Amino acid sequence: MLLPANAPAWIDRLLTWLEPFESTFGHVAQRGAFRRYLLGLLSDSPRKSMSAMLARVSDAGSYQAFQHFLTHAPWEAERLWRRLRAQLPVREGVLILDGTGFPKQGTHSVGVARQYCGTLGKIGNCQVAVTAALWTGTYAWLLGARLYLSEAWLTPAQRAIARIPATVRFQEKWRLALTLVRQVRGAGIRVSAVLADAEFGDNSTLRAYLHRAGLAYAVGVSSTVTVFRGTPQLVPPRPTRRGRPRIRPTEPAGIAPISVQALAATWATRAWRTVRWRNAAGARQWQARFACARVTPAHAWRQRRLPPEVWLLAEVDSGQTPRTKYYLVHLPATTSLRALVRLTHQRWAIEQQYQELKDELGLDHFEGRSLPGWERHVALTALAYTFLQVERQRPASRSLTLPQVRAIIREVLTAHFFVTRPRYLKRMLALQSVVLRI
């Protein structure tokens, strides 16, 4: 692997870029461990566990100090997230909410349980984190992550084992996602739209928040979600002579909620169109059949209230066993079908880049058992990934790859090895005078 010609400048930019984050750490030893951890995440270690990374950046005798930095030192991961969102060079994009699974073998890692894991595509033993990533059309930026903790993990015994603070209460995944949306917007980042799958889109409270915030969205929904065609004209309550007067309107005769699956089944063949799209410039072209209609979700009808009208978008893929997916999309009534498809499918646009966080930077490699350790590892991984994305925005580094980064890190660590061990340097210099005859 050849080093880029600008490798020294790259290292200078890395150290300069880390400076604003060092105020998160109150002790000089913490700041040193912080830099070593970032170098470890960017190194060629196949596993990003503490022991594996430490073998690349220092001597094994520092393991306890390294572990203390991640699990017990007095610093907050949330403060690092706030600084990361404040330093983000991109201030606008589509916010993608996702439930990310971290498969685990044992049962001791904090939050692990038998639950659906998207990574495995089935129910398995895993941790699940709710994440928020900003997508700009070219780059993805991880802006927040929260570990889902079932009520079984919030007993006094489990709290003590996993060091889960008393302030942490059970929250459904949609509530965790809502917190991340608020944090991102609170950081001054302009969210042009919110995208999510049915795990979040089925929740009417989350959709209601997005409406109140004036945010466009495209969220998957289950086939059983009920809607009204268009916006039904409600009938005012009739006066009564006896009993308490009625105050809630009723639906017109013959009008009732219908599931999105049943509604899509009534659409004529001519309503469906084949649409082709790309998730990013130069990416593979996809195609599927789509149809859409304006609908009003019926989740609040028991309280005789109607939420705003939205688009129902149905998609039939082109596989051998075609599947139908459904989305609720909050965009103006004049929006074209192609624009609906384009927004909805940006949720998959970041998968390749997002996978780097797991496969290359070790987002899911943390082997500790405490909640603070998990939160800190994830925040530091996001920080390393953000630096890579910042570098890729530079004209001379747009093709920067992780192997190139690791070549630079190896050179830095090799130099560090000889600087900290002068006797080895002397031995290597002495070899210059040895004439080898082969």
C-alpha positions as CSV (number, residue, x, y, z in Angstrom):
1,M,0.0,0.0,0.0
2,L,1.5,3.3,-1.1
3,L,1.0,6.2,1.2
4,P,-0.7,9.3,-0.2
5,A,1.7,12.1,-1.0
6,N,-0.1,14.3,1.5
7,A,0.2,11.8,4.4
8,P,2.0,14.3,6.8
9,A,-0.6,17.0,6.1
10,W,-3.3,14.4,6.7
11,I,-1.9,13.6,10.2
12,D,-1.6,17.4,10.9
13,R,-5.3,17.8,10.0
14,L,-6.3,14.8,12.1
15,L,-4.6,16.3,15.2
16,T,-6.0,19.7,14.5
17,W,-9.5,18.4,14.0
18,L,-9.4,16.5,17.3
19,E,-8.4,19.6,19.3
20,P,-12.0,20.9,19.8
21,F,-13.1,17.6,21.2
22,E,-10.3,17.3,23.8
23,S,-12.1,19.8,26.1
24,T,-14.6,16.9,26.7
25,F,-11.8,15.3,28.8
26,G,-10.7,16.9,32.0
27,H,-7.3,15.1,32.5
28,V,-4.2,15.0,30.3
29,A,-4.2,11.2,30.5
30,Q,-7.7,11.1,29.2
31,R,-6.8,13.2,26.2
32,G,-3.9,10.9,25.4
33,A,-6.2,7.8,25.7
34,F,-8.7,9.6,23.5
35,R,-6.1,10.0,20.7
36,R,-4.9,6.5,21.0
37,Y,-8.5,5.2,20.8
38,L,-9.2,7.1,17.6
39,L,-5.9,5.8,16.1
40,G,-6.9,2.3,17.1
41,L,-10.3,2.6,15.4
42,L,-8.6,3.8,12.2
43,S,-5.9,1.1,12.4
44,D,-5.7,-2.2,10.6
45,S,-6.8,-4.2,13.7
46,P,-9.5,-6.7,12.4
47,R,-11.3,-6.3,15.7
48,K,-11.9,-3.0,17.4
49,S,-11.9,-4.4,20.9
50,M,-9.7,-2.6,23.5
51,S,-7.1,-5.4,23.6
52,A,-6.9,-5.7,19.8
53,M,-6.6,-2.0,19.2
54,L,-4.1,-1.5,22.0
55,A,-1.7,-4.0,20.5
56,R,-1.5,-1.6,17.5
57,V,-1.0,1.6,19.3
58,S,1.0,0.9,22.5
59,D,2.4,-1.7,24.8
60,A,0.2,-4.2,26.5
61,G,1.0,-2.8,29.9
62,S,-1.3,0.1,29.2
63,Y,-4.4,-2.0,28.9
64,Q,-5.8,-1.2,32.3
65,A,-5.5,2.6,31.8
66,F,-7.0,2.2,28.3
67,Q,-9.9,0.2,29.8
68,H,-10.4,2.8,32.6
69,F,-10.6,5.6,30.0
70,L,-13.5,3.8,28.2
71,T,-15.5,2.4,31.2
72,H,-14.8,4.4,34.4
73,A,-13.1,7.7,33.6
74,P,-15.3,10.7,34.4
75,W,-16.4,11.9,31.0
76,E,-19.8,11.9,29.2
77,A,-20.4,10.4,25.8
78,E,-23.4,12.7,25.4
79,R,-21.1,15.7,25.7
80,L,-18.9,14.3,22.9
81,W,-22.1,13.9,20.7
82,R,-23.0,17.5,21.3
83,R,-19.6,18.7,20.3
84,L,-19.7,16.4,17.2
85,R,-23.0,17.8,16.1
86,A,-21.8,21.4,16.7
87,Q,-18.5,20.8,14.7
88,L,-20.3,19.1,11.8
89,P,-19.3,20.9,8.6
90,V,-22.6,20.0,6.9
91,R,-25.7,21.7,8.3
92,E,-28.6,20.4,6.2
93,G,-29.8,17.0,4.9
94,V,-32.2,14.2,5.2
95,L,-32.3,12.5,8.7
96,I,-32.5,8.7,8.6
97,L,-33.7,6.9,11.7
98,D,-32.8,3.2,11.9
99,G,-32.7,0.3,14.3
100,T,-29.3,-1.3,14.0
101,G,-28.6,-4.8,15.4
102,F,-25.3,-5.9,16.9
103,P,-25.2,-9.8,17.1
104,K,-23.7,-11.2,20.2
105,Q,-22.8,-14.7,21.3
106,G,-23.2,-14.4,25.1
107,T,-25.8,-12.9,27.3
108,H,-23.7,-10.5,29.4
109,S,-23.3,-7.5,27.1
110,V,-25.6,-4.7,28.2
111,G,-28.9,-4.7,26.4
112,V,-28.5,-8.1,24.7
113,A,-31.6,-10.1,24.3
114,R,-33.5,-12.4,21.9
115,Q,-35.0,-9.9,19.5
116,Y,-35.2,-9.0,15.9
117,C,-31.8,-8.2,14.4
118,G,-31.7,-6.4,11.1
119,T,-28.1,-7.5,10.5
120,L,-29.1,-11.2,10.8
121,G,-32.5,-10.6,9.1
122,K,-34.2,-12.7,11.9
123,I,-34.7,-12.9,15.6
124,G,-31.4,-13.6,17.3
125,N,-29.2,-12.8,20.3
126,C,-28.2,-9.2,19.8
127,Q,-28.1,-5.6,21.0
128,V,-30.2,-3.1,19.2
129,A,-29.3,0.6,18.9
130,V,-31.5,3.4,17.5
131,T,-29.4,5.6,15.3
132,A,-29.8,8.9,13.5
133,A,-27.7,9.6,10.4
134,L,-27.7,12.7,8.2
135,W,-27.7,12.0,4.5
136,T,-26.6,14.8,2.1
137,G,-27.0,13.0,-1.2
138,T,-23.2,12.2,-1.2
139,Y,-22.1,11.5,2.3
140,A,-23.6,10.1,5.5
141,W,-22.9,11.4,9.0
142,L,-23.8,9.5,12.2
143,L,-25.2,12.1,14.6
144,G,-26.6,10.0,17.5
145,A,-27.1,6.5,18.8
146,R,-29.0,5.1,21.8
147,L,-29.0,1.6,23.1
148,Y,-32.5,0.0,23.5
149,L,-32.8,-1.5,26.9
150,S,-35.8,-3.8,27.7
151,E,-37.4,-3.7,31.1
152,A,-35.5,-6.9,32.0
153,W,-32.3,-4.9,31.9
154,L,-33.6,-2.2,34.3
155,T,-33.9,-4.3,37.5
156,P,-31.6,-3.3,40.4
157,A,-29.4,-6.3,39.9
158,Q,-28.9,-5.7,36.2
159,R,-28.3,-2.0,36.7
160,A,-25.5,-2.8,39.1
161,I,-23.9,-5.2,36.8
162,A,-24.1,-3.1,33.7
163,R,-23.6,0.3,35.5
164,I,-26.9,1.6,34.2
165,P,-27.7,4.9,35.9
166,A,-31.0,5.3,37.9
167,T,-32.0,8.1,35.5
168,V,-32.2,5.7,32.6
169,R,-35.8,4.6,32.2
170,F,-37.5,2.2,29.8
171,Q,-38.2,3.8,26.5
172,E,-39.6,2.3,23.3
173,K,-37.5,2.6,20.2
174,W,-39.7,5.2,18.7
175,R,-39.2,7.4,21.8
176,L,-35.4,7.0,21.5
177,A,-35.7,8.0,17.8
178,L,-37.8,11.1,18.8
179,T,-35.1,12.1,21.3
180,L,-32.5,11.9,18.5
181,V,-34.6,14.0,16.1
182,R,-34.9,16.7,18.8
183,Q,-31.2,16.6,19.6
184,V,-30.2,17.0,15.9
185,R,-32.6,19.9,15.4
186,G,-31.5,21.4,18.7
187,A,-27.9,21.5,17.3
188,G,-29.0,23.9,14.6
189,I,-28.9,21.3,11.8
190,R,-31.7,21.8,9.3
191,V,-33.6,18.6,8.6
192,S,-35.2,18.7,5.2
193,A,-37.0,15.4,5.7
194,V,-37.1,12.4,8.0
195,L,-36.9,8.8,6.7
196,A,-37.6,5.6,8.7
197,D,-38.9,2.0,8.3
198,A,-42.2,0.7,9.7
199,E,-40.7,0.1,13.1
200,F,-40.9,3.8,13.5
201,G,-43.4,4.8,10.9
202,D,-46.2,2.7,12.5
203,N,-46.1,5.0,15.5
204,S,-48.6,7.8,15.2
205,T,-47.1,9.9,18.0
206,L,-43.8,10.2,16.2
207,R,-45.6,11.1,13.0
208,A,-47.6,13.7,14.9
209,Y,-44.4,15.3,16.2
210,L,-43.0,15.5,12.7
211,H,-46.2,17.2,11.5
212,R,-46.1,19.7,14.4
213,A,-42.5,20.4,13.6
214,G,-43.3,21.1,10.0
215,L,-41.0,18.3,8.8
216,A,-41.4,16.4,5.6
217,Y,-41.2,12.6,6.0
218,A,-41.3,9.3,4.2
219,V,-41.8,6.4,6.6
220,G,-42.6,2.7,6.1
221,V,-45.9,1.4,7.6
222,S,-47.3,-2.1,8.1
223,S,-50.0,-3.4,5.7
224,T,-52.5,-3.3,8.5
225,V,-52.3,0.5,9.2
226,T,-55.7,2.0,8.5
227,V,-56.5,5.2,6.5
228,F,-59.4,7.1,5.0
229,R,-59.5,7.8,1.2
230,G,-58.7,11.5,0.9
231,T,-60.0,13.6,3.7
232,P,-63.5,12.5,4.9
233,Q,-66.1,15.3,5.4
234,L,-67.2,14.8,9.0
235,V,-70.8,15.1,10.0
236,P,-71.5,17.5,12.9
237,P,-73.1,15.9,15.9
238,R,-76.8,15.8,16.0
239,P,-78.6,17.4,18.9
240,T,-80.2,15.1,21.4
241,R,-83.2,15.6,23.6
242,R,-82.0,13.4,26.4
243,G,-78.7,12.7,28.0
244,R,-75.4,14.3,27.5
245,P,-75.1,16.3,24.3
246,R,-72.9,14.9,21.6
247,I,-69.8,17.0,20.8
248,R,-67.8,14.7,18.5
249,P,-68.5,14.6,14.8
250,T,-69.1,11.3,13.0
251,E,-68.1,10.0,9.6
252,P,-70.6,10.1,6.7
253,A,-72.6,7.0,6.0
254,G,-70.7,4.4,4.1
255,I,-67.3,5.9,5.0
256,A,-65.0,3.8,7.1
257,P,-61.3,3.3,7.7
258,I,-59.5,0.8,5.5
259,S,-56.1,-0.9,5.7
260,V,-53.5,0.3,3.3
261,Q,-53.2,-3.2,1.9
262,A,-56.9,-3.3,1.2
263,L,-56.9,0.2,-0.3
264,A,-54.0,-0.6,-2.6
265,A,-55.8,-3.7,-3.8
266,T,-58.6,-1.5,-5.2
267,W,-56.4,0.6,-7.4
268,A,-56.8,0.0,-11.1
269,T,-53.9,-1.5,-13.1
270,R,-53.4,1.8,-14.9
271,A,-52.7,3.5,-11.5
272,W,-49.4,1.6,-11.3
273,R,-46.3,2.9,-13.0
274,T,-42.8,1.6,-13.4
275,V,-40.3,4.0,-11.9
276,R,-36.5,3.8,-12.2
277,W,-34.1,5.5,-9.8
278,R,-30.6,5.6,-8.4
279,N,-29.9,5.9,-4.7
280,A,-26.8,8.1,-5.4
281,A,-24.9,9.5,-8.4
282,G,-23.2,6.7,-10.3
283,A,-25.0,4.0,-8.2
284,R,-26.9,1.0,-9.6
285,Q,-30.2,1.7,-11.2
286,W,-33.3,0.2,-9.6
287,Q,-36.8,-0.2,-10.7
288,A,-40.2,-1.2,-9.3
289,R,-43.9,-0.6,-9.8
290,F,-45.5,2.2,-7.7
291,A,-48.9,3.8,-7.2
292,C,-50.0,6.5,-4.8
293,A,-53.0,8.3,-3.5
294,R,-53.9,11.0,-0.9
295,V,-55.1,9.5,2.4
296,T,-55.8,10.5,6.0
297,P,-54.4,8.2,8.7
298,A,-57.2,6.9,10.9
299,H,-55.2,6.2,14.1
300,A,-57.0,9.1,16.0
301,W,-60.5,8.3,14.8
302,R,-61.5,6.8,18.2
303,Q,-61.1,10.3,19.6
304,R,-63.0,11.6,16.5
305,R,-59.9,13.6,15.4
306,L,-58.2,13.5,12.0
307,P,-54.5,14.1,11.4
308,P,-53.3,15.9,8.3
309,E,-53.7,14.3,4.8
310,V,-50.6,12.6,3.5
311,W,-49.5,10.4,0.5
312,L,-49.9,6.6,0.6
313,L,-47.2,5.2,-1.6
314,A,-47.3,1.5,-2.5
315,E,-44.3,-0.4,-4.1
316,V,-44.2,-3.8,-5.7
317,D,-40.7,-5.0,-6.3
318,S,-39.5,-6.8,-9.4
319,G,-38.3,-10.0,-7.6
320,Q,-39.4,-13.6,-8.5
321,T,-41.9,-13.4,-5.5
322,P,-43.0,-9.8,-5.6
323,R,-43.5,-8.1,-2.3
324,T,-45.6,-5.0,-1.6
325,K,-44.3,-2.3,0.7
326,Y,-46.3,0.7,2.0
327,Y,-45.2,4.2,3.0
328,L,-46.8,7.3,4.3
329,V,-45.2,10.4,2.8
330,H,-45.7,13.9,4.0
331,L,-45.1,16.1,1.0
332,P,-47.4,18.6,-0.8
333,A,-50.4,17.3,-2.7
334,T,-48.8,18.5,-6.0
335,T,-45.7,16.2,-5.6
336,S,-45.1,13.9,-8.5
337,L,-44.8,10.1,-8.1
338,R,-41.2,10.2,-9.1
339,A,-40.4,12.7,-6.4
340,L,-42.2,10.5,-3.8
341,V,-40.1,7.5,-4.9
342,R,-36.9,9.5,-4.9
343,L,-37.4,10.7,-1.3
344,T,-38.5,7.4,0.1
345,H,-35.6,5.4,-1.3
346,Q,-32.9,7.7,0.1
347,R,-33.2,5.6,3.2
348,W,-31.2,2.9,1.5
349,A,-28.7,5.3,-0.1
350,I,-26.3,5.3,2.8
351,E,-26.1,1.5,3.4
352,Q,-22.7,1.1,1.8
353,Q,-21.1,4.0,3.6
354,Y,-22.9,3.2,6.9
355,Q,-21.6,-0.4,6.7
356,E,-18.1,1.0,7.1
357,L,-19.0,1.8,10.7
358,K,-19.5,-1.8,11.5
359,D,-17.1,-3.7,9.2
360,E,-14.2,-1.3,9.1
361,L,-14.4,0.9,12.2
362,G,-15.9,-1.6,14.6
363,L,-19.1,0.1,15.6
364,D,-20.4,-3.3,16.8
365,H,-17.1,-4.7,18.1
366,F,-17.3,-3.4,21.7
367,E,-16.9,-6.4,24.0
368,G,-17.4,-4.6,27.4
369,R,-20.5,-5.2,29.5
370,S,-21.3,-1.7,30.8
371,L,-23.6,0.9,29.4
372,P,-21.1,3.8,29.8
373,G,-18.5,1.8,27.9
374,W,-20.9,1.0,25.1
375,E,-22.0,4.6,24.8
376,R,-18.5,5.9,24.7
377,H,-17.3,3.4,22.1
378,V,-20.1,4.3,19.8
379,A,-19.5,8.0,20.2
380,L,-15.8,7.6,19.5
381,T,-16.5,5.4,16.4
382,A,-18.9,8.1,15.1
383,L,-16.1,10.7,15.6
384,A,-13.6,8.6,13.7
385,Y,-16.1,8.2,10.9
386,T,-16.9,11.9,10.8
387,F,-13.2,12.7,10.3
388,L,-13.1,10.3,7.3
389,Q,-16.1,12.0,5.8
390,V,-14.6,15.5,6.4
391,E,-11.4,14.3,4.6
392,R,-13.4,12.9,1.7
393,Q,-14.9,16.3,1.1
394,R,-11.5,17.7,0.3
395,P,-10.9,17.7,-3.6
396,A,-7.6,15.8,-3.2
397,S,-9.1,13.2,-0.9
398,R,-12.5,12.3,-2.3
399,S,-11.3,8.8,-3.2
400,L,-9.7,8.3,0.3
401,T,-10.1,4.7,1.3
402,L,-9.7,3.0,4.7
403,P,-6.7,1.0,3.5
404,Q,-5.0,4.3,2.7
405,V,-5.9,5.6,6.1
406,R,-4.5,2.5,7.7
407,A,-1.2,2.8,5.8
408,I,-0.8,6.3,7.2
409,I,-1.7,5.1,10.7
410,R,0.9,2.2,10.4
411,E,3.6,4.7,9.4
412,V,2.7,7.0,12.3
413,L,2.7,4.1,14.8
414,T,6.0,2.8,13.5
415,A,7.6,6.2,14.0
416,H,6.0,6.3,17.5
417,F,7.5,2.9,18.3
418,F,11.1,3.9,17.5
419,V,10.8,7.3,19.1
420,T,9.6,5.8,22.4
421,R,12.2,2.9,22.2
422,P,15.5,4.5,21.3
423,R,17.5,1.3,21.8
424,Y,15.5,-0.4,18.9
425,L,16.3,2.6,16.7
426,K,20.0,2.3,17.5
427,R,19.9,-1.4,16.5
428,M,18.2,-0.6,13.2
429,L,20.8,2.1,12.4
430,A,23.6,-0.3,13.3
431,L,22.2,-2.7,10.7
432,Q,23.1,-0.2,8.0
433,S,26.7,-1.0,8.3
434,V,26.1,-4.8,8.0
435,V,26.9,-6.1,4.5
436,L,24.5,-9.0,3.7
437,R,25.8,-11.6,1.3
438,I,23.1,-13.9,-0.1
